[in-house]
Amino acid sequence: MGRQKIYLDKLGRFFQIRHLLLRQALAECLGTLILVMFGCGAVAQSVLSRGSHGRFLTVNFAFGFGATLGILVCGQVSGGHLNPAVTFSLCLLGRERWRKFPMYFLFQTIGAFFGAAIIFGMYYDAFWDFPGCFNVTGDSSTAGVFATYPASHLTIVNGFFDQIIGTAALIVCILAIVDPYNNPIPQGLEAFTVGFVVLVIGLSMGFNSGYAVNPARDIGPRLFTAIAGWGTDVFTVRDGWFLVPLCVPFLGALLGTMIYQLMVGFHVEGEVRDKKENAEENLQLTINPDSKSNSNGKEGKC
């Protein structure tokens, strides 16, 4: 055991990354991989079994618990964003530095890519056994196992608002969860609460296009399907639908941030700021009790 501990210590020192941002990005990569692996795994199980091993409800539970587990894995290192729209929102508020945004976005996308690859490898034989296994559209399409596609009734315009509303709802709830001034969540339970938010959004807003609300979760698996056999149709289907879940969530994040700050955030932060200023003023009067009386005396002479 002593020798093993020595070897493990040497390995730890050799592989230790001291660059903080790179460590955080790698943690985001792993957390997003876990989210996509469990979420897309549930979709694959449901689609490939034709509903005998999963339903819409089980898919939503998988994404909700996948988000929880992903945050638990990487939260202490990187904050557990798992979503560039969340990173974007926190950068807007000045809670994260802007240099994190492109790095997090890149590694979240890489994690989502490999999460999809793991599920494809796991269900490889099942995919080949499924009729029309590499179809992007139609009743036998399987591209939707990995990335989001619009339902037949959904237009681009309606999909635009679908992603804005879904992402705004996600951001409002997450900002409330991480806001230290607004009924803060007990430490350690944030991941479970965020997972519950993802579950609720899926149950209420997943019918139109599968509630991507996460550019990395969509573009990473979409890139994988383009390479794995589905081809470039994953980008051209429905007049370039892929741009909607890739770009629109950032507008939803902006809207959600504005709504939360204007209706809740600025006010609770202002109360704390006012209390702090009053306390400092009272402390100053306690230290210098004569300053106020002197000023009053000068005003009386005038």
VOBA-1610 file (N, C-alpha, C; in pm, whole numbers, padded with zeros to 5 digits, always signed):
BEGIN
Met+00083-00121+00000Met+00000+00000+00000Met+00086+00126+00000Gly+00200+00122+00071Gly+00286+00238+00076Gly+00344+00271-00060Arg+00389+00167-00134Arg+00446+00189-00267Arg+00338+00238-00363Gln+00218+00181-00352Gln+00108+00225-00439Gln+00076+00373-00417Lys+00078+00413-00291Lys+00051+00554-00261Lys+00157+00644-00320Ile+00282+00599-00317Ile+00391+00677-00375Ile+00372+00694-00525Tyr+00335+00582-00594Tyr+00313+00587-00738Tyr+00195+00678-00772Leu+00089+00668-00693Leu-00028+00753-00718Leu+00006+00901-00699Asp+00089+00928-00598Asp+00131+01066-00574Asp+00214+01118-00690Lys+00302+01034-00745Lys+00383+01075-00860Lys+00295+01099-00982Leu+00197+01011-01003Leu+00106+01030-01115Leu+00025+01159-01100Gly-00020+01182-00976Gly-00097+01303-00950Gly-00016+01428-00979Arg+00110+01428-00937Arg+00196+01544-00962Arg+00225+01562-01110Phe+00238+01448-01180Phe+00271+01455-01323Phe+00153+01510-01404Phe+00032+01465-01372Phe-00085+01505-01450Phe-00155+01630-01397Gln-00110+01682-01286Gln-00176+01801-01230Gln-00161+01920-01324Ile-00273+01983-01353Ile-00275+02104-01437Ile-00285+02225-01346Arg-00190+02314-01356Arg-00188+02430-01268Arg-00253+02553-01330His-00285+02545-01457His-00354+02656-01523His-00502+02651-01485Leu-00547+02748-01407Leu-00681+02743-01349Leu-00791+02735-01455Leu-00785+02819-01556Leu-00891+02822-01657Leu-00899+02690-01732Leu-00786+02629-01761Leu-00786+02500-01830Leu-00847+02392-01742Arg-00815+02394-01613Arg-00876+02299-01520Arg-01027+02314-01518Gln-01072+02438-01512Gln-01216+02463-01509Gln-01283+02419-01639Ala-01217+02444-01751Ala-01273+02404-01880Ala-01282+02252-01892Leu-01182+02182-01844Leu-01186+02035-01846Leu-01299+01982-01758Ala-01321+02046-01645Ala-01431+02005-01558Ala-01565+02027-01627Glu-01580+02141-01697Glu-01702+02166-01774Glu-01721+02061-01882Cys-01612+02021-01944Cys-01617+01918-02048Cys-01674+01789-01992Leu-01625+01746-01877Leu-01672+01622-01817Leu-01816+01634-01770Gly-01850+01746-01708Gly-01987+01765-01662Gly-02087+01763-01776Thr-02054+01830-01887Thr-02145+01831-02002Thr-02152+01693-02067Leu-02040+01622-02068Leu-02041+01484-02119Leu-02141+01399-02041Ile-02142+01413-01910Ile-02234+01335-01827Ile-02379+01373-01857Leu-02406+01503-01869Leu-02541+01548-01903Leu-02589+01485-02033Val-02507+01493-02139Val-02547+01444-02271Val-02551+01291-02272Met-02457+01228-02206Met-02453+01083-02206Met-02580+01024-02146Phe-02621+01074-02030Phe-02742+01020-01966Phe-02868+01064-02040Gly-02872+01191-02085Gly-02991+01241-02153Gly-03012+01174-02287Cys-02909+01177-02372Cys-02921+01115-02504Cys-02930+00963-02493Gly-02873+00907-02388Gly-02887+00763-02367Gly-03032+00724-02344Ala-03104+00807-02269Ala-03246+00780-02246Ala-03326+00793-02375Val-03291+00894-02458Val-03360+00910-02587Val-03332+00790-02677Ala-03207+00746-02682Ala-03170+00632-02765Ala-03246+00507-02720Gln-03253+00486-02592Gln-03322+00369-02540Gln-03470+00371-02576Ser-03530+00490-02571Ser-03671+00503-02604Ser-03696+00484-02753Val-03614+00549-02838Val-03635+00543-02982Val-03605+00404-03037Leu-03491+00349-03001Leu-03447+00223-03059Leu-03532+00105-03011Ser-03593+00116-02894Ser-03682+00010-02845Ser-03826+00035-02886Arg-03849+00145-02960Arg-03983+00186-03003Arg-04077+00203-02883Gly-04023+00260-02777Gly-04105+00296-02663Gly-04117+00191-02555Ser-04062+00072-02578Ser-04076-00034-02476Ser-03982-00013-02358His-03875+00063-02377His-03778+00087-02270His-03758+00236-02244Gly-03864+00312-02254Gly-03853+00454-02224Gly-03964+00533-02289Arg-04001+00642-02223Arg-04105+00731-02273Arg-04057+00875-02260Phe-04144+00969-02298Phe-04111+01111-02288Phe-04077+01149-02144Leu-04148+01091-02050Leu-04123+01123-01909Leu-03985+01076-01865Thr-03946+00956-01906Thr-03816+00903-01864Thr-03702+00984-01926Val-03722+01033-02048Val-03620+01117-02111Val-03600+01245-02031Asn-03708+01307-01989Asn-03697+01431-01912Asn-03632+01407-01777Phe-03665+01296-01713Phe-03600+01263-01586Phe-03450+01240-01608Ala-03414+01177-01719Ala-03272+01152-01746Ala-03195+01282-01765Phe-03253+01376-01839Phe-03184+01504-01857Phe-03178+01582-01726Gly-03286+01577-01647Gly-03285+01647-01519Gly-03181+01592-01424Phe-03180+01459-01406Phe-03081+01398-01317Phe-02941+01405-01377Gly-02932+01401-01512Gly-02802+01417-01576Gly-02742+01553-01547Ala-02827+01657-01549Ala-02779+01791-01514Ala-02732+01795-01369Thr-02808+01732-01281Thr-02768+01728-01139Thr-02633+01660-01121Leu-02616+01545-01182Leu-02492+01470-01167Leu-02375+01543-01233Gly-02400+01604-01348Gly-02294+01680-01413Gly-02246+01796-01327Ile-02340+01866-01263Ile-02303+01978-01176Ile-02229+01926-01052Leu-02272+01814-00997Leu-02204+01758-00881Leu-02060+01720-00915Val-02038+01672-01037Val-01904+01630-01077Val-01810+01749-01091Cys-01857+01858-01153Cys-01765+01967-01186Cys-01792+02098-01112Gly-01897+02102-01032Gly-01938+02229-00971Gly-01834+02294-00883Gln-01761+02216-00805Gln-01661+02275-00714Gln-01542+02332-00789Val-01520+02284-00910Val-01405+02331-00987Val-01441+02448-01077Ser-01551+02433-01152Ser-01582+02531-01257Ser-01711+02607-01234Gly-01790+02568-01136Gly-01921+02629-01115Gly-02034+02547-01171Gly-02003+02448-01255Gly-02105+02358-01307Gly-02206+02427-01398His-02157+02501-01497His-02248+02569-01588His-02315+02472-01685Leu-02235+02389-01752Leu-02281+02287-01848Leu-02354+02347-01968Asn-02358+02477-01978Asn-02440+02544-02079Asn-02380+02681-02107Pro-02337+02708-02231Pro-02278+02840-02259Pro-02376+02955-02238Ala-02506+02928-02245Ala-02603+03035-02217Ala-02597+03077-02071Val-02572+02982-01981Val-02556+03014-01839Val-02427+03093-01818Thr-02319+03050-01881Thr-02193+03123-01872Thr-02210+03265-01924Phe-02279+03280-02035Phe-02305+03411-02096Phe-02380+03501-01998Ser-02481+03447-01933Ser-02560+03525-01838Ser-02475+03572-01720Leu-02394+03483-01666Leu-02309+03519-01552Leu-02201+03619-01591Cys-02154+03612-01715Cys-02058+03712-01763Cys-02126+03849-01777Leu-02250+03850-01822Leu-02324+03976-01833Leu-02336+04044-01697Leu-02353+03964-01592Leu-02370+04018-01458Leu-02236+04047-01389Gly-02127+04015-01455Gly-01996+04040-01396Gly-01955+03937-01292Arg-02027+03826-01286Arg-01992+03721-01188Arg-01887+03625-01242Glu-01867+03625-01373Glu-01760+03548-01437Glu-01688+03640-01534Arg-01561+03613-01556Arg-01482+03693-01649Arg-01513+03650-01792Trp-01514+03746-01884Trp-01551+03718-02023Trp-01455+03620-02089Arg-01331+03614-02044Arg-01238+03522-02108Arg-01278+03376-02085Lys-01363+03352-01986Lys-01410+03216-01962Lys-01510+03171-02068Phe-01584+03265-02123Phe-01695+03229-02210Phe-01654+03145-02331Pro-01559+03189-02415Pro-01522+03105-02530Pro-01460+02972-02489Met-01384+02972-02381Met-01318+02849-02335Met-01422+02750-02285Tyr-01514+02797-02204Tyr-01621+02710-02155Tyr-01706+02658-02269Phe-01743+02746-02362Phe-01825+02707-02477Phe-01756+02595-02556Leu-01628+02611-02582Leu-01554+02511-02658Leu-01552+02377-02586Phe-01518+02377-02459Phe-01504+02250-02388Phe-01639+02188-02354Gln-01742+02268-02334Gln-01876+02213-02318Gln-01920+02142-02447Thr-01887+02201-02561Thr-01920+02140-02690Thr-01844+02010-02710Ile-01717+02010-02672Ile-01637+01888-02683Ile-01695+01779-02593Gly-01734+01815-02471Gly-01794+01717-02381Gly-01922+01660-02437Ala-02007+01747-02495Ala-02132+01700-02555Ala-02104+01609-02673Phe-02002+01642-02752Phe-01963+01560-02867Phe-01928+01418-02821Phe-01844+01407-02721Phe-01801+01275-02674Phe-01912+01203-02597Gly-02002+01278-02532Gly-02116+01214-02469Gly-02202+01144-02572Ala-02224+01210-02687Ala-02301+01148-02796Ala-02225+01028-02854Ala-02094+01043-02866Ala-02014+00932-02921Ala-02022+00808-02833Ile-02022+00828-02702Ile-02032+00714-02609Ile-02165+00641-02628Ile-02274+00717-02641Ile-02405+00654-02658Ile-02414+00583-02793Phe-02357+00643-02897Phe-02357+00577-03028Phe-02280+00446-03022Gly-02164+00447-02956Gly-02087+00324-02942Gly-02159+00220-02859Met-02228+00265-02755Met-02299+00171-02667Met-02415+00103-02739Tyr-02487+00180-02822Tyr-02605+00126-02892Tyr-02575+00104-03040Tyr-02450+00082-03075Tyr-02409+00069-03214Tyr-02489-00039-03288Asp-02495-00158-03231Asp-02568-00267-03296Asp-02717-00237-03304Ala-02771-00174-03202Ala-02914-00140-03203Ala-02945-00038-03311Phe-02853+00055-03336Phe-02874+00151-03444Phe-02878+00080-03579Trp-02785-00010-03600Trp-02781-00080-03729Trp-02902-00173-03746Asp-02956-00220-03637Asp-03073-00308-03643Asp-03202-00231-03663Phe-03195-00097-03647Phe-03315-00013-03658Phe-03336+00026-03803Pro-03457+00006-03859Pro-03481+00041-04000Pro-03457+00190-04026Gly-03383+00220-04130Gly-03352+00359-04162Gly-03270+00426-04054Cys-03166+00356-04008Cys-03095+00401-03888Cys-03026+00535-03905Phe-02994+00574-04028Phe-02925+00702-04046Phe-03014+00806-04114Asn-03144+00794-04094Asn-03237+00893-04146Asn-03239+01016-04054Val-03247+01133-04116Val-03256+01256-04039Val-03400+01299-04020Thr-03485+01268-04118Thr-03627+01301-04111Thr-03712+01177-04133Gly-03839+01189-04103Gly-03931+01077-04122Gly-03960+01003-03994Asp-04050+00904-04005Asp-04091+00828-03886Asp-03978+00742-03830Ser-03884+00703-03914Ser-03775+00615-03868Ser-03645+00692-03844Ser-03652+00823-03833Ser-03531+00903-03814Ser-03472+00879-03675Thr-03341+00881-03670Thr-03271+00861-03543Thr-03177+00977-03510Ala-03168+01074-03598Ala-03079+01189-03570Ala-03124+01263-03445Gly-03256+01260-03418Gly-03309+01326-03300Gly-03269+01262-03169Val-03206+01146-03176Val-03152+01086-03053Val-03045+01176-02993Phe-02971+01244-03078Phe-02855+01319-03033Phe-02876+01470-03030Ala-02937+01527-03133Ala-02958+01671-03139Ala-03108+01699-03149Thr-03146+01825-03137Thr-03287+01860-03139Thr-03330+01899-03280Tyr-03452+01859-03316Tyr-03511+01891-03446Tyr-03655+01936-03423Pro-03704+02026-03510Pro-03840+02077-03490Pro-03946+01975-03525Ala-04056+01979-03452Ala-04171+01896-03487Ala-04229+01944-03620Ser-04309+01860-03683Ser-04361+01893-03816Ser-04445+02019-03817His-04507+02053-03704His-04593+02171-03700His-04515+02300-03675Leu-04388+02291-03638Leu-04313+02408-03590Leu-04248+02483-03705Thr-04270+02614-03709Thr-04202+02700-03805Thr-04075+02756-03742Ile-03990+02813-03825Ile-03866+02873-03776Ile-03897+02987-03678Val-03997+03068-03711Val-04032+03181-03625Val-04081+03133-03490Asn-04170+03034-03491Asn-04220+02979-03365Asn-04107+02912-03286Gly-04016+02845-03359Gly-03901+02784-03292Gly-03809+02886-03231Phe-03797+03002-03295Phe-03719+03113-03242Phe-03771+03153-03103Phe-03901+03173-03093Phe-03960+03213-02965Phe-03959+03097-02865Asp-03970+02975-02916Asp-03963+02857-02829Asp-03831+02854-02753Gln-03720+02879-02824Gln-03589+02876-02761Gln-03565+02997-02670Ile-03617+03112-02710Ile-03604+03230-02625Ile-03676+03210-02493Ile-03801+03163-02500Ile-03881+03145-02378Ile-03821+03037-02289Gly-03783+02924-02348Gly-03726+02815-02269Gly-03597+02854-02200Thr-03507+02922-02275Thr-03379+02962-02216Thr-03398+03071-02112Ala-03488+03166-02140Ala-03514+03272-02042Ala-03567+03213-01912Ala-03657+03115-01923Ala-03709+03050-01802Ala-03598+02980-01725Leu-03510+02913-01799Leu-03397+02844-01734Leu-03307+02943-01661Ile-03274+03054-01727Ile-03182+03151-01668Ile-03244+03219-01547Val-03372+03256-01556Val-03439+03319-01441Val-03432+03228-01319Cys-03462+03101-01339Cys-03460+03008-01226Cys-03319+02986-01172Ile-03221+02974-01261Ile-03084+02953-01216Ile-03030+03074-01141Leu-03061+03195-01192Leu-03016+03315-01121Leu-03078+03325-00983Ala-03204+03283-00971Ala-03267+03282-00839Ala-03200+03181-00746Ile-03158+03068-00802Ile-03096+02964-00721Ile-02959+03008-00670Val-02882+03077-00756Val-02745+03113-00717Val-02736+03253-00655Asp-02849+03324-00646Asp-02849+03457-00587Asp-02837+03447-00435Pro-02727+03495-00376Pro-02708+03482-00232Pro-02802+03569-00150Tyr-02868+03666-00215Tyr-02955+03759-00143Tyr-03103+03720-00152Asn-03136+03623-00234Asn-03276+03589-00258Asn-03304+03448-00212Asn-03332+03432-00083Asn-03368+03301-00029Asn-03270+03194-00075Pro-03143+03204-00040Pro-03040+03115-00095Pro-03067+02968-00065Ile-03033+02885-00164Ile-03047+02740-00150Ile-02938+02689-00055Pro-02970+02596+00035Pro-02866+02539+00122Pro-02751+02482+00041Gln-02631+02505+00089Gln-02512+02462+00016Gln-02515+02312-00009Gly-02488+02274-00131Gly-02489+02134-00171Gly-02616+02091-00241Leu-02722+02171-00228Leu-02849+02136-00292Leu-02872+02210-00422Glu-02779+02298-00461Glu-02797+02375-00584Glu-02809+02282-00706Ala-02727+02178-00709Ala-02728+02088-00825Ala-02863+02019-00840Phe-02920+01977-00728Phe-03049+01909-00734Phe-03160+02006-00778Thr-03150+02130-00734Thr-03251+02229-00771Thr-03243+02262-00919Val-03121+02276-00973Val-03106+02303-01115Val-03157+02184-01197Gly-03129+02063-01152Gly-03181+01946-01220Gly-03333+01943-01222Phe-03393+01989-01113Phe-03539+01997-01107Phe-03591+02100-01207Val-03519+02211-01223Val-03558+02313-01321Val-03554+02255-01462Val-03446+02182-01495Val-03435+02120-01627Val-03550+02022-01650Leu-03583+01946-01547Leu-03694+01851-01558Leu-03826+01923-01586Val-03853+02029-01513Val-03980+02102-01531Val-03987+02165-01669Ile-03877+02221-01717Ile-03877+02280-01852Ile-03903+02172-01957Gly-03843+02056-01938Gly-03866+01947-02032Gly-04010+01899-02033Leu-04070+01891-01916Leu-04208+01843-01905Leu-04307+01943-01962Ser-04274+02071-01960Ser-04369+02174-02002Ser-04337+02238-02137Met-04210+02228-02183Met-04170+02299-02304Met-04096+02211-02403Gly-04111+02082-02393Gly-04033+01993-02478Gly-04101+01946-02604Phe-04228+01981-02623Phe-04305+01926-02735Phe-04261+01981-02870Asn-04230+02108-02877Asn-04201+02171-03006Asn-04074+02120-03072Ser-03964+02119-02995Ser-03836+02084-03057Ser-03738+02017-02962Gly-03786+01970-02849Gly-03697+01899-02759Gly-03619+01985-02663Tyr-03660+02110-02645Tyr-03602+02205-02547Tyr-03449+02200-02539Ala-03382+02236-02646Ala-03235+02239-02641Ala-03188+02335-02533Val-03228+02463-02544Val-03192+02572-02449Val-03045+02566-02406Asn-02963+02503-02489Asn-02822+02483-02456Asn-02745+02463-02586Pro-02677+02565-02635Pro-02607+02552-02764Pro-02506+02439-02769Ala-02431+02419-02662Ala-02329+02314-02662Ala-02393+02176-02664Arg-02500+02157-02589Arg-02568+02028-02585Arg-02624+01990-02722Asp-02653+02091-02807Asp-02709+02062-02939Asp-02601+02052-03047Ile-02510+02148-03053Ile-02414+02150-03163Ile-02309+02039-03149Gly-02271+02003-03027Gly-02173+01896-03010Gly-02221+01763-03065Pro-02337+01713-03019Pro-02391+01589-03076Pro-02425+01601-03225Arg-02466+01720-03270Arg-02497+01738-03412Arg-02371+01721-03497Leu-02261+01777-03450Leu-02134+01757-03520Leu-02097+01609-03524Phe-02122+01540-03414Phe-02090+01397-03412Phe-02174+01321-03513Thr-02303+01350-03520Thr-02389+01277-03615Thr-02348+01306-03759Ala-02301+01428-03787Ala-02256+01460-03922Ala-02138+01373-03962Ile-02052+01343-03864Ile-01934+01261-03889Ile-01968+01112-03889Ala-02060+01072-03802Ala-02086+00929-03779Ala-02170+00863-03886Gly-02230+00938-03977Gly-02306+00872-04084Gly-02433+00941-04126Trp-02481+01037-04048Trp-02603+01107-04085Trp-02577+01216-04190Gly-02452+01259-04202Gly-02414+01351-04307Gly-02453+01495-04281Thr-02437+01576-04384Thr-02460+01720-04371Thr-02608+01756-04362Asp-02696+01658-04382Asp-02840+01686-04369Asp-02874+01738-04229Val-02794+01704-04130Val-02822+01749-03994Val-02810+01901-03983Phe-02742+01964-04080Phe-02729+02109-04081Phe-02825+02178-04178Thr-02867+02106-04281Thr-02951+02169-04384Thr-03100+02144-04364Val-03137+02045-04283Val-03278+02011-04267Val-03356+02130-04211Arg-03479+02145-04262Arg-03570+02253-04221Arg-03504+02390-04229Asp-03444+02418-04345Asp-03388+02551-04373Asp-03283+02595-04271Gly-03195+02502-04237Gly-03087+02536-04144Gly-03135+02555-04001Trp-03221+02464-03956Trp-03276+02472-03820Trp-03167+02479-03714Phe-03052+02416-03740Phe-02950+02405-03636Phe-02907+02542-03582Leu-02924+02648-03661Leu-02885+02781-03615Leu-02975+02831-03502Val-03098+02780-03494Val-03190+02826-03389Val-03141+02781-03251Pro-03120+02650-03226Pro-03069+02613-03093Pro-02924+02654-03068Leu-02852+02690-03175Leu-02713+02732-03158Leu-02703+02879-03116Cys-02786+02965-03170Cys-02773+03110-03150Cys-02880+03170-03059Val-03004+03125-03075Val-03116+03191-03006Val-03108+03179-02853Pro-03057+03068-02796Pro-03049+03063-02649Pro-02972+03179-02585Phe-02878+03238-02659Phe-02806+03353-02603Phe-02899+03474-02591Leu-02991+03489-02685Leu-03091+03596-02673Leu-03184+03567-02556Gly-03219+03439-02539Gly-03301+03401-02424Gly-03230+03425-02293Ala-03098+03400-02292Ala-03019+03425-02170Ala-03016+03574-02138Leu-03001+03657-02241Leu-03003+03802-02221Leu-03138+03848-02166Leu-03246+03795-02226Leu-03380+03832-02180Leu-03404+03785-02037Gly-03367+03660-02007Gly-03386+03607-01873Gly-03308+03684-01769Thr-03186+03723-01803Thr-03104+03803-01710Thr-03168+03938-01683Met-03217+04003-01789Met-03282+04134-01772Met-03408+04122-01687Ile-03488+04019-01715Ile-03613+04002-01640Ile-03584+03980-01492Tyr-03489+03892-01462Tyr-03461+03863-01321Tyr-03405+03986-01250Gln-03312+04054-01313Gln-03251+04170-01247Gln-03351+04283-01228Leu-03434+04310-01329Leu-03530+04420-01319Leu-03642+04392-01220Met-03680+04267-01207Met-03796+04233-01124Met-03759+04182-00986Val-03634+04132-00971Val-03593+04077-00841Val-03452+04122-00802Gly-03356+04096-00887Gly-03215+04109-00850Gly-03173+04245-00801Phe-03204+04350-00879Phe-03163+04485-00839Phe-03222+04525-00704His-03343+04477-00675His-03412+04519-00553His-03354+04453-00428Val-03332+04320-00436Val-03276+04253-00318Val-03132+04295-00296Glu-03057+04317-00405Glu-02920+04367-00391Glu-02920+04508-00333Gly-03019+04590-00374Gly-03029+04726-00322Gly-03059+04728-00174Glu-03145+04637-00128Glu-03175+04630+00015Glu-03050+04598+00096Val-02974+04503+00048Val-02850+04467+00118Val-02752+04584+00116Arg-02743+04651+00002Arg-02653+04766-00009Arg-02695+04878+00085Asp-02825+04906+00092Asp-02876+05012+00181Asp-02848+04979+00327Lys-02870+04853+00365Lys-02844+04812+00503Lys-02697+04826+00537Lys-02611+04791+00441Lys-02467+04802+00464Lys-02426+04948+00480Glu-02481+05036+00394Glu-02449+05178+00404Glu-02499+05238+00534Asn-02619+05199+00578Asn-02672+05248+00706Asn-02587+05201+00823Ala-02544+05075+00816Ala-02460+05023+00924Ala-02328+05097+00930Glu-02269+05124+00813Glu-02142+05198+00811Glu-02161+05340+00864Glu-02274+05401+00829Glu-02301+05537+00878Glu-02320+05539+01029Asn-02393+05441+01082Asn-02412+05432+01227Asn-02281+05407+01299Leu-02197+05322+01238Leu-02066+05295+01297Leu-01981+05421+01300Gln-01988+05500+01192Gln-01911+05624+01187Gln-01958+05722+01293Leu-02089+05728+01316Leu-02143+05817+01419Leu-02104+05770+01559Thr-02096+05637+01575Thr-02055+05584+01704Thr-01909+05618+01734Ile-01825+05612+01630Ile-01683+05642+01648Ile-01661+05790+01669Asn-01734+05874+01595Asn-01721+06020+01604Asn-01855+06083+01642Pro-01897+06070+01768Pro-02029+06121+01807Pro-02039+06273+01801Asp-01924+06343+01805Asp-01927+06489+01807Asp-01944+06550+01669Ser-01920+06467+01563Ser-01923+06525+01429Ser-02059+06577+01393Lys-02165+06503+01429Lys-02300+06545+01396Lys-02340+06666+01479Ser-02305+06667+01610Ser-02343+06780+01695Ser-02271+06908+01653Asn-02143+06893+01609Asn-02070+07009+01562Asn-02132+07069+01437Ser-02171+06981+01348Ser-02232+07028+01224Ser-02366+07096+01253Asn-02443+07041+01349Asn-02568+07104+01386Asn-02547+07242+01449Gly-02440+07255+01531Gly-02409+07382+01594Gly-02372+07488+01492Lys-02293+07449+01392Lys-02257+07544+01287Lys-02377+07592+01209Glu-02472+07499+01184Glu-02592+07538+01113Glu-02675+07634+01195Gly-02679+07617+01329Gly-02754+07706+01415Gly-02695+07848+01415Lys-02561+07861+01416Lys-02498+07993+01413Lys-02526+08065+01283Cys-02529+07989+01176Cys-02561+08053+01049Cys-02703+08108+01050
//
